[in-house]
Amino acid sequence: MSAVIAPAGAPPAAPKPAGFIRRLFRDKPLGAAGGVVFLVFLFCGIFADVLSPYGMNEINPLDRLQSPSWAHPFGTDNLGRDMLSRCLHGAQLSVIIGLTAASLATIVSVVIGIATGYLGGKFDLVTQRFVDAWMSFPELIILIVVVSVLGPGMPQIIGTLGLLLGIAGSRIIRSAVVSVRENMYVHAAQSIGSGTFRILWRHILPNIMPPIIVLFTTRVGAVILAESGLSFLGLGVPPPAPTWGGLLSGSGRTYMFQGPWLALAPGLCLTVVVYATNVFGDALRDLLDPRLRGSR
Amino acid sequence: MQAYILRRLLALIPTLFFASVIVFTTVRLIPGDVIDLMLSQNDISASKMDREALMEVLGLDKPMWSQYLTWVGSLFQGDMGNSLWQSTPVTERLAERLPVTFELGLLAILIGLTIALPIGVYSAIRQDTAGDYIARSFSILLLAVPSFWLGTMVVVIPSIYFGWSPEVSYISFSEDPIGNLKQMLVPAAVLGAALSAVTMRMTRTMMLEVLRQDYIRTAMAKGLPERLVVFRHALRNALIPVVTLVGLQAPLVIGGAVIMEQIFGIPGMGTLLLDAVNQRDYPIITGVFLVVGLAVMVINLLVDLSYGLLDPRVRVRS
């Protein structure tokens, strides 16, 4: 019985946080820098109301379309609204949507991945065909269709993105579960009569933490990017909420030819944040779960 | 090989079934909406009829499963229903738009590969040099830049500083092939740049793996020129996962095409979908949704089948 032999390459157990952070800074300086940038962005998002020099929708007709200056570091838009304040509030929306949708996606991935990976059999087969079908639709198209049915708004976007990325990500969790399931300690637990739920909770879940953490990190960037694309098409969080994608479309687009800084600030914010989460996610993956390398 | 193709086609059936269910249920979640919208707009044909009559005409009064069966039945006859607003067949609208998006996507993939392959190969054969480092940073950067921002900048910056702006009206390929290609080139390049990031990384990883193989060392040892070893021995073997990746990117290409069409005013599937969404034109939304899903499945099938052509081992084994 091959199942008795513990498979090589079993995932390493989650390391202790303090030592891990030291290793991250030593071995992956770029990834660590990405993590720091992400924390700064998180901070800006949480304290946007305090940090913003002006209100996000404070209209000031005298200062319309001003180029970047000390008073308005990112310039002002066609209504004289301060772009820095708007970008900070955009960060807030991105933080909320990014973290909640990524959490939801990870939970969905874990539930589907564990159920199909551990139970296997016909249930797995049918679910996998469903996941196949689901993954042949471009996420942007599904988002557009769902928003067209439910109308634009934050809860819809978080729910859809979470479900969407969650189903797609279930493959990664499933493959991790399949490789853990044949370990000796799982068989031992089964033979002493542990219940399925107990095995999943106490034996499987702790051992697939590394891919779960990595999945969550990479999802944050993906969600932020997807939401901004949707807002850009005018189907995201409705204005006057200053989402980064929304700032690049609509009235912003019309005035960009007079004030190119209108296009610069939100785009740069997006790029920097997504870049930071990407390199941070890559570094985490290399350190925690080398098997996933090259899967993205 | 034939058995392989057959098995692959059979595996497609349940996937197709689920895909059709997903499309159908997502779009019909709120069937009443379109009626409200039609009645609220002062559409003459709609305002004269009452609600029930309209629902009956559109077939929305029957239970879900019966609507689904009717829908699938007519799909097999190549009938996707009529647009709720223009009452032209959905298939006709799709046939107009599909080639445009297809052209844009194909150009984007080609441009993506022309950027990615040389840089990926270079990065691998000069591993850990400054050039490799720059190439890798460049690819992670491309991954982070949202394509809609890049597209917007490409429209805004040259028009401010050089007075150049992209064509406003669409030139069809049959009218003026060169004008059409010129118009498509910029959006395709923006989309291709985004695609090239992942391909570049994959090419590098696969090349590094292949370059460590014994037969590469043998080829080098017998004094073959490096160029020959890299391109004939290594690249051909590294290419298979890269081809798979291009197939996996199909949904990304189509999603990106929607945005590019919007920015550059190209009348493809994306603009059709967005217009339909604004009007709640469900048959069109369903049609686009379904065709896009089908296209991705067909592309992935072709990619799987292409392994046989690229790798003789697959042909023999199956």
Chai-1 contact restraints between the chains, C-beta under 6 A:
chainA,res_idxA,chainB,res_idxB,connection_type,confidence,min_distance_angstrom,max_distance_angstrom,comment,restraint_id
A,R129,B,P14,contact,1.0,0.0,6.0,A-B,restraint_1
A,R129,B,T15,contact,1.0,0.0,6.0,A-B,restraint_2
A,R129,B,F18,contact,1.0,0.0,6.0,A-B,restraint_3
A,F130,B,F18,contact,1.0,0.0,6.0,A-B,restraint_4
A,D132,B,T15,contact,1.0,0.0,6.0,A-B,restraint_5
A,A133,B,T15,contact,1.0,0.0,6.0,A-B,restraint_6
A,A133,B,F18,contact,1.0,0.0,6.0,A-B,restraint_7
A,A133,B,A19,contact,1.0,0.0,6.0,A-B,restraint_8
A,S136,B,G293,contact,1.0,0.0,6.0,A-B,restraint_9
A,S136,B,V296,contact,1.0,0.0,6.0,A-B,restraint_10
A,S136,B,M297,contact,1.0,0.0,6.0,A-B,restraint_11
A,F137,B,G293,contact,1.0,0.0,6.0,A-B,restraint_12
A,P138,B,P251,contact,1.0,0.0,6.0,A-B,restraint_13
A,P138,B,I254,contact,1.0,0.0,6.0,A-B,restraint_14
A,P138,B,G255,contact,1.0,0.0,6.0,A-B,restraint_15
A,L140,B,G255,contact,1.0,0.0,6.0,A-B,restraint_16
A,L140,B,V258,contact,1.0,0.0,6.0,A-B,restraint_17
A,I141,B,V292,contact,1.0,0.0,6.0,A-B,restraint_18
A,I144,B,V277,contact,1.0,0.0,6.0,A-B,restraint_19
A,V145,B,T26,contact,1.0,0.0,6.0,A-B,restraint_20
A,V145,B,I285,contact,1.0,0.0,6.0,A-B,restraint_21
A,V145,B,F289,contact,1.0,0.0,6.0,A-B,restraint_22
A,S148,B,V277,contact,1.0,0.0,6.0,A-B,restraint_23
A,V149,B,L29,contact,1.0,0.0,6.0,A-B,restraint_24
A,V149,B,I30,contact,1.0,0.0,6.0,A-B,restraint_25
A,L225,B,P146,contact,1.0,0.0,6.0,A-B,restraint_26
A,S228,B,P146,contact,1.0,0.0,6.0,A-B,restraint_27
A,G229,B,F148,contact,1.0,0.0,6.0,A-B,restraint_28
A,F232,B,F148,contact,1.0,0.0,6.0,A-B,restraint_29
A,L248,B,T152,contact,1.0,0.0,6.0,A-B,restraint_30
A,M256,B,V156,contact,1.0,0.0,6.0,A-B,restraint_31
A,P260,B,V156,contact,1.0,0.0,6.0,A-B,restraint_32
A,P260,B,I160,contact,1.0,0.0,6.0,A-B,restraint_33
A,A263,B,T152,contact,1.0,0.0,6.0,A-B,restraint_34
A,A263,B,V156,contact,1.0,0.0,6.0,A-B,restraint_35
A,G267,B,W149,contact,1.0,0.0,6.0,A-B,restraint_36
A,L270,B,P146,contact,1.0,0.0,6.0,A-B,restraint_37
A,T271,B,A144,contact,1.0,0.0,6.0,A-B,restraint_38
A,T271,B,V145,contact,1.0,0.0,6.0,A-B,restraint_39
A,V274,B,A144,contact,1.0,0.0,6.0,A-B,restraint_40
A,Y275,B,A144,contact,1.0,0.0,6.0,A-B,restraint_41
A,N278,B,I140,contact,1.0,0.0,6.0,A-B,restraint_42
A,N278,B,L143,contact,1.0,0.0,6.0,A-B,restraint_43
A,N278,B,A144,contact,1.0,0.0,6.0,A-B,restraint_44
A,G294,B,T205,contact,1.0,0.0,6.0,A-B,restraint_45
